[in-house]
Amino acid sequence: MAFPVEPVEVQDASEIYKKEFDGSLDQAAIYADFIFACIGKPCPAIVLTPICDIISKSPPYFTIAQIIPIEFVFEKLLFSRKLTEEQMIGKQPISPDELKYIKKHFIDYYLRNRTYRYHFLPELKGVIKNSFIDFQVVQTFNIAEIENYKKLTVLRSPWREAIPSRYAAYCLRIGTPEYTKDSLRTVFDNISNLKTK
């Protein structure tokens, strides 16, 4: 990704959240206790609808995505690595290489937002814990209903604009058949001059 200026790393996650906001519906606003039909219990949620549609109220609906605890996604990664329950809770050890892989993969792919389905939201003390937006759990509500929900915070720019963009990327991804391992190894072998001892 190209930046118009040299990017500065975020030291304090509270930098991405607005300190002051009103109660009106807003793009990338985070609310408490929406009940998603497919979940059936209250969950925090974030507004995906772009601000232009919110201002025009056309259509008179807004779209939200569920916010889930960070532990759900981490456990999903551990299950994908075929760890036993005893290993996942730390009662049995795993190999140093496995731990290194899990840590690197979770940080590089999930926490740095290089997956399609999830978007990491860092903790805002007293408001929201480390969480992920789950772009697979989405629901639409009437704008008039927003007054029934407590607004917790709003993301600042450019994070607020990134959320609808990331959601669009999730919706527009196209599945294609994968290349065979043999064909990819051949490509690698044709460009590589690497030797081992």
HUFEN-V519639 format. One record per residue. N is the residue number from 1. RES is the residue in three letters. PHI is phi in whole degrees, -180 to 180 (NA if undefined). PSI is psi as a letter, one per 20 degrees, with the letter a starting at -180 (999 if undefined). BURIAL is I if it has 9 or more other ideal C-beta (glycine too) atoms within 8 Angstrom, else O. Layout:
<<N;RES;PHI;PSI;BURIAL> <N;RES;PHI;PSI;BURIAL>>
//
This chain:
<<1;MET;NA;p;O> <2;ALA;-92;p;O> <3;PHE;-114;q;O> <4;PRO;-67;h;O> <5;VAL;-132;r;O> <6;GLU;-62;p;O> <7;PRO;-69;q;O> <8;VAL;-106;p;O> <9;GLU;-69;q;O> <10;VAL;-83;o;O> <11;GLN;-84;g;O> <12;ASP;-120;o;O> <13;ALA;-60;h;I> <14;SER;-64;i;O> <15;GLU;-63;h;O> <16;ILE;-88;i;I> <17;TYR;-108;q;I> <18;LYS;-71;q;O> <19;LYS;-83;h;O> <20;GLU;-127;p;O> <21;PHE;-160;q;O> <22;ASP;-98;a;O> <23;GLY;-86;i;O> <24;SER;-75;q;O> <25;LEU;-62;p;O> <26;ASP;-147;q;I> <27;GLN;-62;p;I> <28;ALA;63;k;I> <29;ALA;-81;q;I> <30;ILE;-108;p;I> <31;TYR;-120;q;I> <32;ALA;-94;q;O> <33;ASP;60;l;I> <34;PHE;-80;q;I> <35;ILE;-102;o;I> <36;PHE;-83;p;I> <37;ALA;-57;h;O> <38;CYS;-78;i;O> <39;ILE;-101;g;I> <40;GLY;80;j;O> <41;LYS;-143;q;O> <42;PRO;-68;p;O> <43;CYS;-142;q;I> <44;PRO;-68;q;I> <45;ALA;-147;q;I> <46;ILE;-124;q;I> <47;VAL;-77;p;I> <48;LEU;-97;h;I> <49;THR;-62;p;I> <50;PRO;-65;q;O> <51;ILE;-60;h;O> <52;CYS;-62;h;O> <53;ASP;-74;h;I> <54;ILE;-66;g;I> <55;ILE;-65;g;O> <56;SER;-78;i;O> <57;LYS;54;k;O> <58;SER;-130;o;O> <59;PRO;-76;r;O> <60;PRO;-82;k;O> <61;TYR;-129;r;I> <62;PHE;-134;q;I> <63;THR;-113;p;I> <64;ILE;-127;q;I> <65;ALA;-123;q;I> <66;GLN;-70;q;I> <67;ILE;-108;p;I> <68;ILE;-119;q;I> <69;PRO;-62;q;O> <70;ILE;-58;h;I> <71;GLU;-61;h;O> <72;PHE;-61;g;I> <73;VAL;-72;h;I> <74;PHE;-62;g;I> <75;GLU;-63;h;I> <76;LYS;-61;g;O> <77;LEU;-64;g;I> <78;LEU;-63;g;I> <79;PHE;-62;h;I> <80;SER;-65;h;O> <81;ARG;-88;j;I> <82;LYS;62;k;O> <83;LEU;-77;q;I> <84;THR;-77;r;O> <85;GLU;-61;h;O> <86;GLU;-63;h;O> <87;GLN;-70;h;I> <88;MET;-66;h;I> <89;ILE;-97;j;O> <90;GLY;84;j;O> <91;LYS;-84;h;O> <92;GLN;-125;q;O> <93;PRO;-76;q;O> <94;ILE;-119;r;O> <95;SER;-69;q;O> <96;PRO;-58;h;O> <97;ASP;-66;h;O> <98;GLU;-66;g;I> <99;LEU;-62;g;I> <100;LYS;-61;g;O> <101;TYR;-62;g;I> <102;ILE;-60;g;I> <103;LYS;-62;g;O> <104;LYS;-63;g;O> <105;HIS;-64;g;I> <106;PHE;-64;g;I> <107;ILE;-71;g;I> <108;ASP;-70;h;O> <109;TYR;-101;g;I> <110;TYR;-86;g;I> <111;LEU;-72;h;O> <112;ARG;-95;j;O> <113;ASN;58;l;I> <114;ARG;-108;k;O> <115;THR;-114;q;O> <116;TYR;-79;g;O> <117;ARG;-73;h;O> <118;TYR;-115;q;I> <119;HIS;-132;p;I> <120;PHE;-74;p;I> <121;LEU;-118;o;I> <122;PRO;-72;r;O> <123;GLU;-64;p;O> <124;LEU;-118;o;I> <125;LYS;-50;p;O> <126;GLY;79;i;O> <127;VAL;-122;g;O> <128;ILE;-144;p;I> <129;LYS;-84;r;O> <130;ASN;-54;p;O> <131;SER;-147;r;I> <132;PHE;-130;q;I> <133;ILE;-80;p;I> <134;ASP;-107;o;I> <135;PHE;-71;i;I> <136;GLN;-88;h;O> <137;VAL;-109;n;I> <138;VAL;-132;q;I> <139;GLN;-149;q;I> <140;THR;-111;p;O> <141;PHE;-130;q;I> <142;ASN;-75;p;O> <143;ILE;-57;h;I> <144;ALA;-63;h;O> <145;GLU;-78;i;O> <146;ILE;-63;h;I> <147;GLU;-66;i;O> <148;ASN;-82;i;O> <149;TYR;-121;q;I> <150;LYS;-87;p;O> <151;LYS;-83;p;I> <152;LEU;-93;g;I> <153;THR;-171;r;I> <154;VAL;-138;q;I> <155;LEU;-73;q;I> <156;ARG;-83;r;I> <157;SER;-73;q;O> <158;PRO;-91;j;O> <159;TRP;-64;h;I> <160;ARG;-63;h;I> <161;GLU;-76;h;I> <162;ALA;-69;h;I> <163;ILE;-65;g;I> <164;PRO;-61;h;I> <165;SER;-66;g;O> <166;ARG;-65;h;I> <167;TYR;-63;g;I> <168;ALA;-61;g;O> <169;ALA;-63;h;I> <170;TYR;-64;g;I> <171;CYS;-70;h;O> <172;LEU;-97;j;O> <173;ARG;-65;q;O> <174;ILE;-120;p;O> <175;GLY;-81;p;O> <176;THR;-130;q;O> <177;PRO;-61;q;O> <178;GLU;-85;q;O> <179;TYR;-72;q;O> <180;THR;-70;q;O> <181;LYS;-61;h;O> <182;ASP;-63;g;O> <183;SER;-68;h;O> <184;LEU;-72;h;I> <185;ARG;-64;h;O> <186;THR;-62;g;O> <187;VAL;-60;g;O> <188;PHE;-62;g;O> <189;ASP;-61;h;O> <190;ASN;-73;h;O> <191;ILE;-105;i;O> <192;SER;-97;p;O> <193;ASN;-112;j;O> <194;LEU;-67;q;O> <195;LYS;-124;q;O> <196;THR;-107;q;O> <197;LYS;-72;999;O>>
//
